[in-house]
Amino acid sequence: MHMDSTTEIIAHFIGVFSQTVEDVRLRLDYAKFTAQREAPPEAGELPDIKLAMTSPYTLGQFAPKVTYSPPSFDIVPASVTTSVPTHQIPVYIPPGNMAGVAGPARQHDVPGAGERVIPEYEPIGSLAVYLRQEAQLVDNDYLSIGNHGLAMQSAGDPVAALAKLMEDAAQLQPVADMDGLHSQAGAGDFIHQVAAAADALPDIAPEGGSLFVAQGAATAGIHVNGAGLDEAPVLEDLLPVKFRPPAEGSSAQTQDDAPLPTGVDHSLTPVIGLEAGGNLLVNEAVLVNNWHGAPVVAAVGDYMHVNAISQTNVWSDCDAVSDALGGWQRLTDTPTQAFNVATIETIANPAYGGQAAEGSGFPAYWQVARIDGDLVIANWIRQISFVQDNDVTVMAACGGGTTITLGDNTAVNIASVAELGNYYDFIIVGGSVYHGNIISQTNILLDDDLVGTVGDFQTAGEASLSTGGNLLWNQASITQFGTMSFGGLPPSFREAADKLASGPADAPADLLRHEAFSGVGGLKVLYVSGNVVDLNYISQTNILGDADQVALAMDQAGAYADADWTISTGTNALVNHAHIVDGGVDSTVYAGGNVYSDELLIQAELISHDSGLYTQDANALVSEAVVFLSDDLLAPDTGDGATAHDGGVPDVGSADLMQTMLS
């Protein structure tokens, strides 16, 4: 039956009431039934039984150890005899000195043969590592916030200004212009170029810069910006606060991480925080080369060895700030800082662990591992971080709290290479030896910021501004294990090279009795018929364009005149860190040709005061860059085929700088 809503509600209530009454009745019946349940029987008293126990054993004193003596047993001698048939195997015995060798180490008995054979072994091979890491980012933002009715165009050409700094840096960095290795000969030629790199530098540093060049023994130790120090500065102590690791036991966030003041009700107080900088660029590389080495090296041709570090910091931090902001509190008074930190050290590493070679007398034979052709160990690491963060913004205060982050980018390149090979007693090279450990580091920063005001901008609230506080950091270390001494090529060494050039041969008797091999039981030799090229190269480049342009305006209705402002356009960090560890032992090099061994250190710095970006003061620049929007300017189409001015798209120049400058 169909019921209306009122009737249905009454019927539902009556049904629920009936169920409740029935439930109460059942509960009364259950209570009566429970009261009539049969009681459990009584347990009665527990029986009392008394037992009398006796034992023939008596407990002794406490014994912390238990001694057990096993029963003795007899050992009966026995012998087992077996018989295995053998057949003599013919073995070829090479003629010469090796035929009569008896008992030296590293030889093996051959069953059924009356002589001993020296085993053969495989030589090391060539090794090439070519690693190129690039981090590219274009983050050119345009922001318009608040009821100001304005639009802003970019002032100047930040791309051209950055290109000019890159050209200036190229004049001070002579070993960073090689694009890569294309042949084995190219590696040797590059080492020659680095040896003459100091000649390519200008005689005096350019205006606003410094240039330090050291060679030979003057490069030893720690150098910071051209000065020798006992201890190197620590990067963590100089980084901008926002990039430093948190102190132990403290919060991971610092006040510099959040530009807005704490303890403020942002829903009621207008607060504007702008972070247009705060970029971090890091290149880090560690290269360990322990591929080959010997206490004695003989080269028929030339021997060239170069350790070189070249470091350059170039930056421009010429800010244009409106006079109306002169009374603003500075977030940081730290100017842009640049550091070139270099360490070149040679650590003695005696062969055979500093003890005399095993055995007595002189070796009776040699073992030769042969390489026909060149031996190339080339490690080429190039790291590039390229970031453009040229932000353009026009701002007016608005209700509540506003945090704006236009920068805060991070670009990181990390490489770690370790190579382990073999060591020998003697290395013979039929050609020349080229050995180089080279590090090139470059930081380029454009941080020319424009912060200006429009009209009668002012604020009664707290205001702070930061346009500097940048850090450029180059740190490079070359650690070479093993000292080197040089001498002319002895006749026996040249004779050995001539013999091996024609094929396998016996060791000259005079060579085996050379004083350098005293105490060596068997001479382990590596022979290379061509050249040996051992090149370790690390190139690191950071390029950052952070030319931010900020225009501050009042709200058109005159509201929010008591807003708090916090503006940061700097606080960038460019970090290069490289370390080459070149393994080896203390060695004597005998060369038949010329010998060149040198260390080179170049530390350069250039502070540009004329990037060409801003040619007028802040007030004039802002007046030219800011336009007032009208209905005509906001119209999408003029009606005559011409395109209306788009006030929301600034002219920030070409973003193809990386391709054109570093290709």
Secondary structure, DSSP 8 states (H G I E B T S, - for coil): ----HHHHHHHHHHHHHHHHHHHHHHHHHHHHHHHT-------------------S-------SS-----------------------------SSGGGG--S-TT-B--TT-SS-B---------EEEEEEEEEEEE---EEEESS--EEE---S-HHHHHHHHHHHHHHH-TTS------SHHHHHHHHHHHHTGGGGS-SS--TTEEEEEEEGGGGBEEEETTEEESS---HHHHS-GGGS---TTS-S--GGG--S-SS--TTTS-EEEEE----EEEEEEEEEEEEEE-SEEEESS-EEEEEEEEEEEEEE---EE-GGGTTSEES-----EEEEEEEEEEE---GGGGS--SSSS--S-EEEEEE-S-EEEEEEEEEEEEEE---EEEEE--SSEEEEES---EEEEEEEEEEEEEE-SEEEESS-EEEEEEEEEEEEEE---EEEE-TT---SS-EEEE----EEEEEEEEEEES-EEEEE--HHHHHHHHHHHTSS----HHHHT-GGGTT-SSEEEEEESS-EEEEEEEEEEEEEE---EEEEE--TT---TT-EEEEE----EEEEEEEEEE----EEEEESS-EEEEEEEEEEEEE-S--SS--S-HHHHHHHHEEE--HHHH-SB-SSS-B---TTS-----S-HHHHHH-
